[in-house]
Amino acid sequence: MPPIHLEGTTLEGGGQLLRIALGLSSLTKIPIQITNIRGKRSGGGGLKAQHLTSVQWLGKASNARVSGVGLKSKEITFTPDPYCLTIERRKLEVSASTAHILINQNTPGSISLVFQAILPYLIFSGSNSPIQVRISGGTNVSNSPSYDYVQQVLLPMLSCIGIPPITSELHSRGWSTGSTRLGTTSYTITPLPSGSSLPAFQLAQRGEIRHVKATILAPKACESHFRDELEVMFNKRRTAIFGDQGNENETEFDVSFEPSGHDKRFYLLLVATTSTGYKLARDWLYDHGIRTGKIDTVISKMAKKVFADLIAEIEHGGCVDEYLRDQLVVFQALAKGRSRVSGGKLAPSLHAETAHWVVNMLLGVELDDDGGCEGVGFVAGQGVGKDGIEKTEADMVKALDHLEV
């Protein structure tokens, strides 16, 4: 099959197009060619560290022929091997209980974006054993989902759509702000059983907002002021969050604080939980300059903005926030049957539209205006390509255990 050409400047024109395309190509064995990678990004675009890591790992996992790969590369061709489905692992022994994957980055490239790129491949690997992935890089990186967002929002919502539970562990934080620092996280994934498909899912009835949790990462000296500022904002915006029927239970708003270890590292995450267990969130990793004596202003600005953003998410009436919506598209496309993710009154973001475009190009899946689509019914451990031909991958787990980048 000749590679499917994907123009990297399409719609959002960033790294998401690359990540989704690579994940689907690795699973379906459909070869792809991506040109003008991240063509709408400043600095010339091309592959950054976390994109390069994703290409390399998925290339090894799917035994793909990959050309054009390198930092700042703007064009790659990715051709998974449709016949030879195992990888020469240099005689490494397969674990009988848990497959272990180690992915190291020597810069604070986003751990969450690497995880996002490889997750569909792991979930549909057909492994009968759990898979533990340990990734080093950045846990709190500008323009990327934080570890905290993944742990508190993405993983619980994946469970809501039928993905087997995924657990996470934070070993150390990695930052792109303040002085750069590498961190490490681990995720333990239980893949879908071999021969099964992800059933269609419906995220259509959100329910009422029942609880809000704030996570603060900031210098220790700022803890008291940050907590006070959030309490004031919460009391001001209580009705906007819970509506007129909001109760006065003292536990409806919780705040956790963790020292960031640097006087220029500030991060705030607000997560609203609904009566149906759904999560809506907004956050801000503060990446502007901080003048001496202006820290109080920074804290006030962060509290006001993130609360305003969260309330905007609540008011649109959808079951997911703007940043989760596009991350679920690939699972809608792979599920068996018609899945729907309600975005409420909020129009799909450019990221979501880009995700729609990629799954249509590779799988022929179309999303409607109601947030629904008919998935291809991808079979874990076997797979269904665009032509509907099943390809056995019973040995895929052998390619995962101890696979390192």
C-alpha positions in Angstrom: 0.0 0.0 0.0 1.4 3.4 -0.9 1.7 5.8 2.1 -1.2 8.1 2.8 0.0 11.7 2.5 -0.8 14.0 5.4 -0.1 17.7 5.1 1.3 18.9 8.4 -0.1 22.4 8.1 -3.7 21.1 8.0 -6.0 22.9 10.5 -4.2 23.2 13.9 -0.9 22.4 12.1 0.9 21.2 15.2 2.2 18.0 16.9 -1.2 16.4 17.5 -1.6 15.5 13.8 1.7 13.7 14.0 0.9 11.8 17.3 -2.5 10.6 16.2 -1.3 9.6 12.7 1.7 7.6 14.2 -0.5 5.8 16.7 -3.0 4.7 14.1 -0.4 3.8 11.5 1.4 1.6 14.1 -1.8 -0.2 14.9 -3.3 -0.6 11.4 -0.1 -1.0 9.5 -1.2 1.7 7.1 2.0 3.6 5.9 1.9 7.4 6.1 4.0 10.3 4.8 3.8 13.6 6.8 5.1 16.7 5.2 5.6 20.2 6.7 5.5 18.7 10.2 4.2 21.3 12.7 4.2 23.8 9.9 2.1 26.3 11.8 4.4 26.5 14.8 6.9 29.2 15.4 10.6 28.6 15.2 10.4 26.7 11.9 8.3 23.8 13.1 9.6 20.2 12.6 10.1 17.5 15.2 10.8 18.5 18.8 12.3 16.1 21.4 9.0 14.6 22.5 7.8 14.1 18.8 11.1 12.4 17.9 10.8 10.1 21.0 7.3 9.1 19.9 8.4 8.4 16.3 11.3 6.3 17.5 9.4 4.2 20.0 6.4 3.5 17.8 8.8 2.8 14.9 10.5 0.1 17.0 7.3 -1.3 18.4 5.7 -1.7 15.0 9.0 -2.7 13.3 8.5 0.2 10.9 10.7 1.5 8.2 11.1 5.2 9.0 12.9 7.8 6.9 13.6 11.5 7.5 13.6 11.2 11.3 15.7 13.7 13.3 15.3 16.8 15.4 13.6 19.6 13.4 12.8 17.1 10.6 9.8 18.5 8.6 9.0 15.3 6.6 8.9 11.7 7.5 7.7 8.4 6.0 6.5 5.8 8.4 5.9 2.3 7.1 5.0 -0.4 9.7 5.9 -4.0 8.7 2.6 -5.8 8.0 4.1 -9.3 8.1 7.0 -9.4 10.5 5.2 -8.3 13.6 7.8 -9.1 16.3 10.9 -7.1 17.1 14.4 -8.5 17.6 14.9 -7.7 21.3 18.5 -8.8 21.6 17.5 -12.0 23.4 15.8 -10.1 26.2 13.5 -12.4 28.2 9.8 -11.7 28.1 8.4 -11.1 31.6 5.6 -13.5 32.5 3.8 -10.9 34.6 4.4 -7.4 33.5 6.0 -5.9 30.4 8.3 -3.0 31.2 9.0 -0.1 28.8 11.6 2.5 29.5 11.5 5.8 27.5 14.2 8.3 28.3 14.4 11.9 27.1 17.4 14.0 27.9 15.4 17.3 27.7 12.1 18.2 29.6 10.1 17.3 26.5 6.5 16.6 27.6 6.0 13.2 29.1 2.2 13.5 28.7 2.5 14.0 24.9 4.7 11.0 24.5 2.3 9.0 26.6 -0.6 10.3 24.5 1.1 9.2 21.3 1.8 5.6 22.4 -1.3 4.9 24.5 -3.6 3.6 21.8 -0.9 1.2 20.6 -0.5 -0.2 24.2 -4.2 -0.4 24.9 -4.9 -2.4 21.7 -1.7 -4.4 21.9 -3.5 -7.6 22.8 -1.1 -8.3 25.7 -2.6 -10.5 28.4 -0.3 -9.0 31.0 -0.1 -5.4 32.3 2.3 -3.0 30.7 4.3 -0.6 32.8 5.7 2.5 31.0 8.3 4.6 32.7 9.0 7.9 30.9 11.5 10.7 31.8 11.1 14.3 30.6 8.8 17.1 31.6 5.8 16.7 33.8 4.9 20.4 33.8 5.7 21.9 30.4 4.2 24.9 28.6 1.5 24.1 26.0 1.2 20.5 27.1 -1.0 18.5 29.4 0.5 18.3 32.9 1.0 15.1 34.8 -1.7 16.4 37.2 -4.2 16.8 34.3 -3.5 13.3 33.0 -3.8 11.8 36.5 -6.9 13.7 37.6 -8.8 14.1 34.3 -7.6 11.9 31.4 -7.2 8.6 33.2 -10.6 8.7 35.0 -12.3 9.7 31.8 -10.7 6.9 29.9 -12.2 4.6 32.5 -15.6 6.2 31.9 -15.5 5.2 28.2 -14.6 1.5 28.9 -10.7 1.5 28.9 -9.4 -0.8 31.5 -8.0 1.1 34.5 -4.6 2.9 34.1 -2.7 3.8 37.2 0.0 6.5 37.4 2.9 7.3 39.7 4.9 10.5 39.9 8.6 9.8 40.8 9.8 13.3 40.3 8.7 16.5 38.6 10.2 17.9 35.4 9.8 21.5 34.5 10.2 23.8 31.5 9.8 26.9 33.7 12.3 28.3 36.2 15.5 26.3 35.8 14.7 23.3 33.5 14.6 20.0 35.2 14.0 16.4 34.2 11.3 14.3 35.9 10.0 10.8 35.7 6.5 9.2 35.8 5.2 5.6 35.5 2.0 4.4 34.0 0.6 0.8 34.4 -1.8 -0.1 31.6 -4.1 -3.1 31.4 -4.6 -3.7 27.7 -8.0 -4.7 26.2 -8.2 -8.5 26.1 -6.8 -10.0 22.9 -9.5 -10.6 20.4 -11.8 -8.0 21.9 -12.9 -4.5 20.8 -13.6 -1.3 22.7 -17.4 -1.1 23.0 -19.0 2.0 21.7 -19.5 4.6 24.5 -21.7 7.5 25.2 -20.7 10.7 27.0 -24.0 12.6 26.6 -25.5 13.3 30.0 -23.1 15.3 32.2 -25.2 15.7 35.4 -24.6 18.4 38.0 -21.3 19.7 39.3 -20.7 18.2 42.7 -17.1 19.0 43.6 -14.1 21.1 42.7 -10.5 20.3 43.5 -7.6 22.8 43.2 -4.0 21.6 42.8 -1.4 24.3 43.5 2.3 24.0 42.6 4.2 27.1 43.8 7.0 28.3 46.1 6.3 27.2 49.7 6.2 30.8 50.9 3.2 31.4 48.7 1.0 28.6 50.0 -1.1 30.7 52.5 -1.7 33.5 50.0 -2.6 31.1 47.2 -5.1 29.2 49.4 -6.7 32.4 50.6 -7.0 33.7 47.0 -8.7 30.5 45.8 -11.1 30.5 48.7 -12.2 34.0 48.0 -12.6 33.3 44.3 -14.6 30.1 45.0 -17.0 31.9 47.3 -17.5 34.6 44.7 -18.2 32.1 41.9 -20.0 29.4 43.8 -23.3 30.0 42.1 -21.7 30.0 38.7 -20.1 26.6 39.4 -23.0 24.8 41.2 -26.0 26.8 40.1 -28.8 27.9 42.4 -29.2 24.4 43.7 -25.5 24.2 44.9 -25.3 22.9 48.5 -23.2 24.3 51.2 -21.3 21.1 52.0 -17.8 22.1 53.2 -16.2 19.3 51.2 -17.3 20.6 47.8 -14.1 22.5 47.4 -10.7 21.0 48.2 -7.2 22.5 47.8 -3.9 20.6 47.7 -0.5 22.3 47.7 2.9 21.1 46.7 6.1 23.2 46.8 7.4 23.8 43.3 11.0 24.1 44.4 11.6 27.3 42.5 10.5 30.9 42.9 9.4 31.1 39.3 7.4 27.9 39.1 3.7 28.4 39.4 1.0 26.0 38.3 -2.8 25.8 39.1 -5.3 23.1 38.1 -9.0 23.2 38.8 -11.0 20.0 38.3 -14.8 19.9 38.5 -16.4 16.5 39.1 -20.0 15.9 38.1 -22.7 13.6 39.6 -22.0 11.1 36.8 -18.3 11.1 37.6 -17.2 13.1 34.6 -14.3 15.6 34.9 -14.0 19.1 33.5 -10.8 21.0 34.1 -8.7 24.1 33.3 -5.2 24.9 34.3 -2.3 27.4 33.8 1.4 26.9 34.0 2.5 30.4 34.5 5.2 31.1 31.9 5.4 34.9 31.9 8.1 37.0 33.6 7.7 37.6 37.3 8.9 40.9 38.6 10.3 41.3 42.1 7.5 42.2 44.5 4.8 41.2 42.0 4.2 37.6 43.1 0.9 38.6 44.8 -0.3 39.9 41.5 0.7 36.7 39.7 -1.3 34.6 42.2 -4.4 36.8 41.9 -4.2 36.7 38.1 -3.9 32.9 38.1 -6.8 32.4 40.4 -9.1 34.7 38.5 -8.2 33.3 35.1 -8.4 29.6 35.9 -11.7 30.0 37.7 -13.1 32.0 34.8 -11.9 29.3 32.3 -13.4 26.5 34.4 -16.8 28.3 34.6 -16.8 28.7 30.8 -16.3 25.0 30.5 -19.2 24.3 32.9 -21.5 26.8 31.1 -21.1 25.1 27.7 -22.9 22.1 29.0 -20.7 19.4 27.5 -19.4 16.2 29.1 -15.7 17.0 28.5 -13.5 20.0 28.5 -12.0 21.5 25.4 -8.6 19.8 25.9 -10.0 16.3 26.6 -12.4 16.3 23.6 -9.7 15.9 21.0 -7.9 13.2 23.0 -11.0 10.9 22.9 -11.4 11.1 19.1 -9.0 8.3 18.4 -10.9 6.0 20.8 -14.2 6.9 19.1 -12.6 5.9 15.8 -11.3 2.6 17.1 -14.4 1.5 19.1 -17.0 -0.9 17.8 -20.2 0.9 17.0 -21.3 4.5 17.3 -19.7 6.5 20.1 -20.7 10.0 21.1 -18.9 12.7 23.1 -21.0 15.7 23.8 -19.2 19.0 23.6 -22.3 21.0 24.6 -22.6 24.4 23.0 -18.9 24.6 22.5 -17.8 24.2 18.8 -14.9 21.7 18.3 -11.5 23.3 18.7 -8.9 23.2 16.0 -7.2 20.4 17.8 -10.5 18.4 17.7 -11.1 19.2 14.1 -7.5 18.0 13.3 -8.1 14.8 15.2 -11.3 14.3 13.1 -9.4 14.9 9.9 -6.6 12.4 10.7 -9.0 9.5 11.7 -11.0 10.2 8.5 -7.8 10.1 6.3 -6.5 6.8 7.9 -9.7 4.9 8.8 -12.5 6.5 6.8 -14.3 7.5 10.0 -16.4 10.6 10.0 -17.6 12.5 13.0 -21.0 14.3 12.8 -22.1 17.6 14.3 -23.4 15.9 17.3 -20.0 14.6 18.4 -20.7 11.0 17.2 -19.1 8.6 14.8 -19.2 5.0 13.8 -15.9 3.3 14.8 -14.1 0.6 12.9 -14.2 -2.0 15.7 -10.5 -2.5 16.0 -9.7 -5.9 17.4 -7.0 -5.9 20.1 -4.0 -8.0 19.2 -5.3 -8.4 15.6 -6.4 -5.2 14.2 -8.4 -4.1 11.2 -6.8 -2.1 8.5 -8.5 0.4 6.2 -9.2 -2.4 3.8 -10.8 -4.5 6.5 -8.1 -7.2 6.3 -7.2 -8.7 9.7 -3.6 -9.0 10.6 -2.6 -11.3 13.5 -0.4 -9.7 16.1 -0.4 -12.4 18.8 3.3 -11.7 19.5 3.0 -8.0 19.9 3.6 -8.2 23.7 7.0 -9.6 23.0 7.9 -6.4 21.2 6.8 -4.3 24.1 8.7 -5.9 27.1 11.8 -3.9 27.9 11.6 -1.9 24.8 13.7 1.2 25.3 14.2 4.5 23.6 
